[in-house]
Amino acid sequence: MNSTEYFTLLVKDLCQLYDENEAKALSYWIFEDILLIKRAHLKLIEKELNLGEELKLNQVKVRLLKGEPLQYILGYAWFKDLVFKVNPSVLIPRPETEELVDWVLIEQRNSNSFLDIGTGSGCIAISLKQALPLKEVTAVDISEEALAVAASNAKQNNCKVNFILASALSSSGHQTLQNLNAEVWVSNPPYILASEMTQMHPNVLEFEPHLALFVNDTDPLLFYKEITNAFLGSNRTHSLYFETSEFYEEALNQWLPSTGLKSHLRKDMQGKTRMLKLMK
């Protein structure tokens, strides 16, 4: 079978789980990773696949059809033009989070220190350090496995980031965050309701870490409230940026006045309210 024929069949098979555009995007990525054929060259390079190449392609396809994310299969994801190692102990970096990082970089280039709370793969902290190499960047997470991945990513991207094991929900964790004295805090906390699990795509629900995704239905703003309480007690910190859910705008607007802080909700490129900034 030649590459063009295989690509057509791959897209057709992946349409069992994904819409056509996403199936094509995944197929292009697979071809570039395994066959080193870029999207722009696919129609120009029609080659017969050898048995080894077909075997590798088939192995990836089988795992994809079971719902496993391609990033976990290949072991990496792109974020802000950087490559990040990912595995099931960390969330796969999302494009919306790139917009959060861009917002911080636009507004806070003159700040000297940054703290990423719930770092996961380290994509936020490492991207900030790459863009602002002379600034101090620290990242915390409750998961030792996630911190190991993040530290590996920092080394891979030649970044010096301080990684600390801490919980944003405990009083001792609050003290740790405050003692770091970072001027700017950034967080992409868990914000998906546990009751929404049944509505999620299998490749998220069955493979990505629930600890980093879900919050109890009884208090969906739990992480926002706890991190904000710690922020209020941090003397040096002046700005706190969050990624949030488009469905939380009303709840946030009801809660924010009680903080006594200045706030600004920001829409993403799709027009959805997905970011929040708090200022003292």
C-alpha positions as CSV (number, residue, x, y, z in Angstrom):
1,M,0.0,0.0,0.0
2,N,1.3,3.5,-0.8
3,S,1.2,6.5,1.6
4,T,-1.7,8.2,-0.1
5,E,-3.9,5.2,0.1
6,Y,-3.0,4.6,3.7
7,F,-3.7,8.2,4.6
8,T,-7.2,8.0,3.1
9,L,-8.0,4.8,5.0
10,L,-6.6,6.2,8.2
11,V,-8.8,9.2,8.1
12,K,-11.8,7.1,7.3
13,D,-11.1,4.8,10.3
14,L,-10.5,7.7,12.7
15,C,-13.8,9.2,11.7
16,Q,-15.3,6.5,13.9
17,L,-14.2,8.6,16.9
18,Y,-13.5,12.0,15.6
19,D,-15.0,14.5,13.2
20,E,-13.3,14.6,9.7
21,N,-11.2,17.7,10.4
22,E,-9.8,16.3,13.6
23,A,-9.2,12.9,12.0
24,K,-7.3,14.6,9.2
25,A,-5.2,16.7,11.6
26,L,-4.3,13.6,13.6
27,S,-3.4,11.7,10.4
28,Y,-1.1,14.5,9.3
29,W,0.6,14.5,12.6
30,I,1.1,10.7,12.5
31,F,2.5,10.8,9.0
32,E,5.0,13.5,10.0
33,D,6.1,11.7,13.1
34,I,6.4,8.2,11.7
35,L,7.1,8.7,8.0
36,L,8.6,12.2,8.2
37,I,6.2,13.4,5.5
38,K,4.9,16.9,6.2
39,R,1.3,17.9,5.4
40,A,2.4,20.1,2.5
41,H,4.3,17.3,0.9
42,L,1.8,14.5,1.3
43,K,0.4,14.8,-2.2
44,L,3.9,15.3,-3.6
45,I,5.5,12.3,-1.9
46,E,3.7,9.1,-2.8
47,K,5.8,6.2,-1.5
48,E,5.2,2.5,-1.0
49,L,5.1,1.7,2.6
50,N,7.4,-1.1,3.9
51,L,6.2,-3.6,6.4
52,G,7.9,-1.8,9.3
53,E,6.2,1.5,8.5
54,E,2.8,-0.1,8.1
55,L,3.3,-1.9,11.4
56,K,4.1,1.3,13.2
57,L,1.2,3.1,11.6
58,N,-1.2,0.3,12.5
59,Q,0.0,0.2,16.1
60,V,-0.8,3.9,16.5
61,K,-4.2,3.5,14.8
62,V,-5.2,0.7,17.1
63,R,-4.4,2.7,20.2
64,L,-6.2,5.8,18.8
65,L,-9.3,3.8,18.0
66,K,-9.3,2.7,21.7
67,G,-9.6,6.4,22.6
68,E,-6.0,7.0,23.7
69,P,-4.9,10.6,22.9
70,L,-2.2,10.8,20.2
71,Q,0.0,12.9,22.4
72,Y,0.2,10.1,24.9
73,I,0.9,7.6,22.2
74,L,3.7,9.6,20.7
75,G,4.8,10.9,24.1
76,Y,4.9,14.6,23.4
77,A,2.7,17.7,22.7
78,W,3.4,21.1,21.3
79,F,2.8,24.3,23.3
80,K,4.0,27.8,22.4
81,D,6.2,26.3,19.8
82,L,8.0,24.1,22.4
83,V,7.9,20.4,22.7
84,F,6.6,18.9,26.0
85,K,6.9,15.3,27.2
86,V,3.4,14.1,28.3
87,N,2.1,10.9,29.8
88,P,-1.1,10.0,31.7
89,S,0.2,11.7,34.9
90,V,-0.2,15.2,33.3
91,L,-2.8,17.0,31.3
92,I,-2.2,17.5,27.6
93,P,-1.5,21.2,27.1
94,R,-4.4,23.0,25.4
95,P,-4.4,26.0,23.0
96,E,-6.6,28.0,25.4
97,T,-3.8,27.9,27.9
98,E,-1.5,29.4,25.4
99,E,-3.8,32.4,25.3
100,L,-3.5,32.7,29.1
101,V,0.3,32.6,28.9
102,D,0.2,35.3,26.1
103,W,-2.0,37.5,28.3
104,V,0.5,37.2,31.2
105,L,3.4,38.0,28.9
106,I,1.7,41.0,27.4
107,E,1.0,42.5,30.8
108,Q,3.8,41.3,33.1
109,R,7.1,41.6,31.3
110,N,8.3,44.0,33.9
111,S,7.5,41.7,36.8
112,N,10.5,39.8,38.2
113,S,9.0,36.6,39.6
114,F,6.3,34.2,38.6
115,L,4.5,31.2,40.2
116,D,2.6,28.6,38.3
117,I,0.1,26.7,40.6
118,G,-0.8,23.2,39.5
119,T,1.9,23.1,36.8
120,G,1.3,19.6,35.4
121,S,3.6,19.2,32.4
122,G,5.2,22.6,33.3
123,C,3.9,24.2,30.1
124,I,2.9,27.5,31.7
125,A,6.0,27.9,33.8
126,I,8.5,26.8,31.1
127,S,6.9,29.0,28.5
128,L,7.1,32.0,30.8
129,K,10.8,31.2,31.5
130,Q,11.5,30.8,27.8
131,A,10.0,34.2,27.0
132,L,11.5,35.9,30.1
133,P,14.8,34.1,30.7
134,L,16.1,36.6,33.3
135,K,13.0,36.3,35.5
136,E,12.5,33.9,38.4
137,V,9.9,31.2,37.7
138,T,8.6,28.7,40.3
139,A,6.0,25.9,39.8
140,V,4.1,23.8,42.3
141,D,2.0,20.7,42.0
142,I,0.4,18.1,44.3
143,S,1.6,15.2,42.2
144,E,5.2,14.0,42.4
145,E,4.7,12.2,39.0
146,A,3.6,15.4,37.4
147,L,6.6,17.3,38.9
148,A,9.0,14.7,37.5
149,V,7.5,15.2,34.0
150,A,7.7,19.0,34.4
151,A,11.3,18.9,35.6
152,S,12.2,16.7,32.6
153,N,10.5,19.2,30.3
154,A,12.4,22.1,31.8
155,K,15.7,20.3,31.2
156,Q,14.7,19.4,27.7
157,N,13.8,23.0,26.9
158,N,17.0,24.3,28.7
159,C,15.0,26.3,31.3
160,K,15.8,26.8,35.0
161,V,12.4,26.5,36.8
162,N,12.1,25.8,40.5
163,F,9.6,22.9,41.2
164,I,8.0,22.4,44.6
165,L,5.5,19.7,45.9
166,A,2.6,21.5,47.5
167,S,-1.2,21.5,47.7
168,A,-3.2,24.7,46.9
169,L,-6.0,23.4,49.1
170,S,-4.1,23.1,52.4
171,S,-3.1,25.7,55.0
172,S,0.5,24.5,54.8
173,G,0.3,24.7,51.0
174,H,-1.0,28.3,51.3
175,Q,2.0,29.1,53.5
176,T,4.4,27.6,50.9
177,L,2.9,29.7,48.1
178,Q,3.1,32.8,50.2
179,N,6.7,32.2,51.3
180,L,7.8,32.1,47.6
181,N,7.1,35.8,47.3
182,A,6.4,35.7,43.6
183,E,5.0,38.9,42.2
184,V,2.6,37.2,39.6
185,W,0.7,34.0,40.1
186,V,-0.8,31.9,37.3
187,S,-3.0,28.9,37.5
188,N,-5.0,26.5,35.4
189,P,-6.8,24.6,38.2
190,P,-9.2,21.7,38.0
191,Y,-12.6,23.2,37.0
192,I,-14.7,20.5,35.3
193,L,-17.6,19.3,37.4
194,A,-17.6,15.6,38.3
195,S,-21.1,15.4,37.0
196,E,-19.9,16.3,33.5
197,M,-17.8,13.2,33.2
198,T,-20.4,11.3,31.2
199,Q,-20.4,14.1,28.6
200,M,-16.7,14.0,27.9
201,H,-14.8,12.4,25.0
202,P,-13.4,9.0,26.0
203,N,-9.8,10.0,25.2
204,V,-10.0,12.6,28.0
205,L,-12.1,10.7,30.5
206,E,-10.3,7.4,30.3
207,F,-6.7,8.6,29.9
208,E,-6.1,12.1,31.3
209,P,-5.5,12.5,35.1
210,H,-8.8,13.1,37.0
211,L,-6.9,14.9,39.8
212,A,-6.0,17.7,37.4
213,L,-9.4,17.8,35.6
214,F,-12.3,17.5,38.0
215,V,-13.7,19.4,41.0
216,N,-16.6,18.4,43.3
217,D,-20.0,19.6,42.2
218,T,-20.7,21.0,45.6
219,D,-18.1,23.8,45.1
220,P,-17.0,24.2,41.5
221,L,-15.0,27.4,42.4
222,L,-13.1,25.6,45.2
223,F,-9.6,26.0,43.7
224,Y,-10.3,29.6,42.7
225,K,-11.3,30.5,46.2
226,E,-8.5,28.7,47.9
227,I,-5.8,30.1,45.6
228,T,-7.3,33.5,46.0
229,N,-7.2,33.3,49.8
230,A,-3.6,32.4,49.6
231,F,-3.0,35.3,47.2
232,L,-4.6,37.7,49.6
233,G,-2.1,36.8,52.3
234,S,0.9,37.1,50.0
235,N,2.4,40.6,50.6
236,R,4.6,40.8,47.4
237,T,2.1,39.3,45.0
238,H,0.1,41.8,43.0
239,S,-1.6,39.9,40.1
240,L,-3.2,36.5,39.8
241,Y,-4.3,34.9,36.5
242,F,-6.6,31.9,36.1
243,E,-7.8,29.8,33.3
244,T,-11.5,29.2,33.8
245,S,-14.6,27.6,32.3
246,E,-16.9,29.5,29.9
247,F,-19.8,28.2,32.1
248,Y,-18.5,29.9,35.3
249,E,-18.9,33.5,34.3
250,E,-22.1,34.0,36.3
251,A,-20.8,32.2,39.4
252,L,-17.5,34.1,39.2
253,N,-19.3,37.4,39.0
254,Q,-21.4,36.5,42.0
255,W,-18.3,35.5,44.0
256,L,-15.7,38.1,42.9
257,P,-17.1,41.1,44.8
258,S,-16.6,39.3,48.1
259,T,-12.8,39.1,47.5
260,G,-12.4,42.9,47.6
261,L,-10.1,42.6,44.6
262,K,-10.1,44.3,41.2
263,S,-11.0,41.7,38.6
264,H,-11.2,41.3,34.8
265,L,-12.7,38.4,32.9
266,R,-11.3,37.9,29.4
267,K,-12.6,36.1,26.4
268,D,-10.5,33.7,24.3
269,M,-10.2,33.8,20.5
270,Q,-13.5,31.9,20.2
271,G,-15.3,34.6,22.2
272,K,-15.7,32.4,25.3
273,T,-15.0,33.8,28.7
274,R,-12.0,31.6,29.6
275,M,-9.6,33.8,31.7
276,L,-9.7,35.7,34.9
277,K,-7.3,38.3,36.3
278,L,-7.3,39.4,40.0
279,M,-5.4,42.5,41.2
280,K,-4.7,44.0,44.5
